[in-house]
């Protein structure tokens, strides 16, 4: 394989890792509770 192939695989793998981190952070229990708190706060303001 040449340099372009390794670069392509590296970028693809890097983007996959970033996507996986975003998914893990978004769906973690602690972050979900913080996100839901804002919704209930806005509902209480009405």
MARKEDREN-547483 format. One line per field, with one value per residue (C-alpha): residue number from 1; residue in three letters; x, y, z. Coordinates in pm, 1 decimal. Example, Ala and Ser with C-alpha at 12.3 -4.5 7.8 and 13.67 -1.06 7.14 Angstrom:
vexgu [1	2]
keza [ALA	SER]
xx [1230.0	1367.0]
yy [-450.0	-106.0]
zz [780.0	714.0]
! end
This chain:
vexgu [1	2	3	4	5	6	7	8	9	10	11	12	13	14	15	16	17	18	19	20	21	22	23	24	25	26	27	28	29	30	31	32	33	34	35	36	37	38	39	40	41	42	43	44	45	46]
keza [UNK	UNK	UNK	UNK	UNK	UNK	UNK	UNK	UNK	UNK	UNK	UNK	UNK	UNK	UNK	UNK	UNK	UNK	UNK	UNK	UNK	UNK	UNK	UNK	UNK	UNK	UNK	UNK	UNK	UNK	UNK	UNK	UNK	UNK	UNK	UNK	UNK	UNK	UNK	UNK	UNK	UNK	UNK	UNK	UNK	UNK]
xx [0.0	121.1	119.4	-219.0	-384.0	-237.8	-343.5	-696.8	-722.6	-583.9	-832.1	-1120.2	-1021.1	-975.9	-1322.7	-1469.8	-1301.3	-1434.1	-1784.9	-1767.8	-1658.0	-1946.4	-2195.6	-2055.2	-2059.8	-2410.0	-2569.8	-2385.9	-2618.4	-2462.0	-2488.9	-2845.1	-2951.4	-2790.3	-2964.7	-3303.0	-3270.0	-3278.9	-3599.1	-3776.3	-3650.9	-3805.1	-4132.4	-4137.3	-4085.5	-4411.3]
yy [0.0	348.6	664.1	781.1	457.9	484.2	847.7	759.3	479.2	703.4	981.5	733.6	565.9	906.9	1021.1	695.0	744.2	1101.2	980.4	705.1	955.8	1186.8	899.0	780.9	1132.0	1206.0	889.7	868.1	870.0	1176.1	1388.4	1273.1	1392.0	1734.0	1765.0	1672.0	1923.5	2216.5	2086.1	2053.7	2395.2	2555.2	2372.1	2498.3	2857.8	2849.5]
zz [0.0	-74.3	136.6	7.8	119.1	468.2	489.3	376.4	632.6	905.3	836.2	814.9	1140.9	1307.9	1203.4	1331.3	1669.0	1691.8	1602.5	1865.8	2132.0	2043.5	2069.6	2403.2	2547.0	2416.9	2552.0	2884.5	3187.3	3348.7	3032.0	2971.7	3316.5	3255.0	2918.1	3057.3	3341.2	3099.3	2940.7	3273.8	3383.4	3073.8	3138.6	3498.5	3378.8	3181.9]
! end
